Amino acid sequence: MTKKASFFPVRYRVVFGTFILAMIVLFDRILISVAKDPLAEDLALSDKQMGWVLSIFALGYALFQTPSGHLADKYGARKVLTAVVSLWSLFTALTGAIYNFISLLIVRFLFGAGEAGAFPSMASAVFNWIPIRERGLVHGINFSGGRIGAAIALPIVAWLIHITSWRMTFVILGGIGVLWAILWYIWFRDQPESHASVSKEELQIIKEGVGEKKKEGEKISFGKLFRSKAMWLLMGQYFSSNFTFFFCLTWLFPHLKEKYALDAVEAGFYASAPFLFGALGNWVSGWMVDVIYRKGKWSLSRKLPAILGFSLAAIGIVASVYMEEVNGAIVFISLAVFGADMTLSPSWSTCLDIGKLHSGAVSGTMNMAGNLGSFFTALAFPYMVAFTGSHTPFFFLAAFLNLLAIPIWLAVKPEEPLVLNTIP
């Protein structure tokens, strides 16, 4: 029996749950960067070897994006999120038990494969629960959770490692993920009408805003998906966005610590600033997406925030190269991350626009390409520095990719849904 409308609608509680999960995702992901020095010292790893450790996560994460998104579409975000959060939390904890380079590579690859289901499954939940006019801000809120989580994690994890050890810190964070998975499975339902707390009024709002429901026997054609021009456009621009952001998740902390001779906690506080600006970029972009969409300008609501974001990212990255002291460098890196994160809400909103019932698979495929960008970032930074003797070429490459994404977005057509169904 449905209940009367509550002050805080159930769909907003769903968003709160995914916001917390996004914090956990980035908290777990950035831990390896903060633990780099003591971990590398204990296992006698070089910077190039650590580049592979950081990038192998992104490879596992990328390769399992499309399958994870498809599973979320097929089995629902309740079961899939419970499973994948439990899985990656297990491998987070197991990172504390590794004993050499090879075992670390294996655990980090499997950790990435587990985390792959997070955001595509969230997209599937958003499609079922959130009306289209609210999705821009919801995507902004969810991704800002990741940035806030990363910002909090940097100084806290540095402190945790200091008072315990890098091994025990991985175990502690793994336990937090398992707790979230249990609570999610108990409380969440894939369809709003199956949730006992949803009122008749809210259910009507959701149904009118979401509309399309899955038909019996309907399946996705992956051949059509990967032959789609729209899919490749979204993949290309997201590769550029992630190339910029993943640097902050992997090499920014050790880069600042070494270049500006900072201690670990101090470097953690400086490196956290770009993530806070990334959260702000998500909120601003999500707000822009919804406001412009409500004015009847569907295509512009996706394109304008993304193009503005990529422009700011390119400017910030180039300017940071010429900063001689840490404060100036952080200001412009923060501007770059603010811009890069402005591209997330329009990207994921467009996946829901064109993916419809297959939003999990479409968003997962885009995220796969984005995390191939992450994979190359983690390797490109140490290898380019070793080859050129300077950090500058890496930053100019990142700026170039951001500029390249602008004409890509001009060709995107969010109002044209993909035809991906196969009816047996």
Buried (B, 14 or more C-beta within 10 A) or exposed (E): EBEEEBEEBBBBBBBEBBBBBBBBBBBBBBBBBBBBBBBBEBBEBEBEBBBBBBBBBBBBBBBBBBBBBBBBBBBBBBBBBBBBBBBBBBBBBBBBEBEEBEBBBBBBBBBBBBBBBBBBBBBBBBBBBBBBEBBBBBBBBBBBBBBBBBBBBBBBBBBBBEEEBBBBBBBBBBEBBBEBBEEBBEBBBBBBEEBEBBBEEBBEBBEEBBEEEEEEEEBBBBEBBEEBEBBBBBBBBBBBBBBBBBBBBBBBBBBBBEEBEBEBBBBBBBBBBBBBBBBBBBBBBBBBBBEBBEEEEBBBBBBBBBBBBBBBBBBBBBBBBEBEEBEEBBBBBBBBBBBBBBBBBBBBBBBBBBBBBBBBBBBBBBBBBBBBBBBBBBBBBBBBBEEEEEBBBBBEBBBBBBBBBBEBBEEBBBEEBBEBBEEE
